[in-house]
């Protein structure tokens, strides 16, 4: 996050918000860092919500894939951060 702030800002748009975060910044991070709240996060999750009507439609797969494409930037960022290839 600190090393690639521009990429992070693009990726975090679909991030689910929860209360799972460290109480203090990790060692070596400035408590005043502009992204300290994201740096302190313990989890990085995103989800896709579909209505009952969408789930029952014949084009469910297409709808689901299109919805998942919205979280692709987050998945790519997280995978690259741990050295995985996307």
C-alpha positions as CSV (number, residue, x, y, z in Angstrom):
1,X,0.0,0.0,0.0
2,X,2.7,2.4,1.0
3,X,5.0,1.4,-1.9
4,X,2.2,1.6,-4.6
5,X,-0.2,4.3,-3.4
6,X,-1.6,5.1,-6.8
7,X,-2.4,1.5,-7.6
8,X,-3.8,1.0,-4.1
9,X,-6.2,4.0,-4.6
10,X,-7.6,2.4,-7.7
11,X,-7.8,-1.1,-6.2
12,X,-9.4,-0.2,-2.9
13,X,-12.7,1.1,-4.4
14,X,-14.4,-2.3,-4.0
15,X,-13.0,-3.1,-0.6
16,X,-15.5,-4.3,2.0
17,X,-15.2,-2.3,5.2
18,X,-14.9,-4.0,8.5
19,X,-13.5,-3.2,11.9
20,X,-10.6,-5.7,11.8
21,X,-7.5,-3.5,12.0
22,X,-4.4,-3.1,14.2
23,X,-4.7,-0.7,17.1
24,X,-1.3,0.8,16.3
25,X,0.6,1.2,13.0
26,X,2.9,-1.6,12.1
27,X,6.5,-1.1,13.2
28,X,8.3,1.3,10.9
29,X,5.2,3.1,9.6
30,X,4.6,6.8,10.4
31,X,1.3,7.1,12.3
32,X,0.6,10.2,10.2
33,X,1.0,8.3,6.9
34,X,-1.9,9.3,4.6
35,X,-3.0,5.7,4.2
36,X,-2.3,4.5,7.7
37,X,-5.8,3.2,8.2
38,X,-5.5,0.9,5.2
39,X,-2.0,-0.1,6.3
40,X,-3.4,-1.1,9.7
41,X,-6.1,-3.4,8.1
42,X,-6.0,-7.0,9.1
43,X,-8.2,-8.2,6.2
44,X,-8.8,-7.3,2.6
45,X,-12.1,-8.6,1.3
46,X,-14.5,-7.7,-1.4
47,X,-17.8,-9.3,-2.4
48,X,-20.4,-9.3,-5.1
49,X,-24.1,-8.9,-4.2
50,X,-26.8,-10.2,-6.5
51,X,-30.5,-9.9,-6.0
52,X,-32.7,-13.0,-5.9
53,X,-34.0,-12.0,-9.3
54,X,-30.5,-11.9,-10.7
55,X,-29.7,-15.3,-9.3
56,X,-32.8,-16.9,-10.9
57,X,-32.1,-15.5,-14.4
58,X,-30.7,-17.6,-17.2
59,X,-27.8,-15.2,-17.6
60,X,-26.6,-15.6,-14.0
61,X,-23.1,-16.7,-15.0
62,X,-22.7,-13.6,-17.3
63,X,-24.0,-11.3,-14.6
64,X,-21.8,-12.9,-11.9
65,X,-18.6,-12.7,-14.1
66,X,-19.4,-9.1,-15.0
67,X,-19.9,-8.3,-11.3
68,X,-16.6,-10.0,-10.3
69,X,-14.7,-8.0,-12.9
70,X,-15.3,-4.9,-10.7
71,X,-13.1,-6.5,-8.0
72,X,-10.4,-7.5,-10.3
73,X,-8.1,-4.5,-9.5
74,X,-8.2,-5.4,-5.9
75,X,-7.4,-9.0,-6.5
76,X,-4.5,-8.1,-8.9
77,X,-3.1,-5.7,-6.3
78,X,-3.3,-8.2,-3.5
79,X,-1.8,-11.0,-5.6
80,X,1.1,-8.8,-6.8
81,X,1.7,-7.7,-3.2
82,X,2.5,-11.3,-2.2
83,X,4.4,-12.1,-5.3
84,X,1.7,-14.2,-7.0
85,X,1.1,-13.9,-10.7
86,X,-2.4,-12.9,-11.8
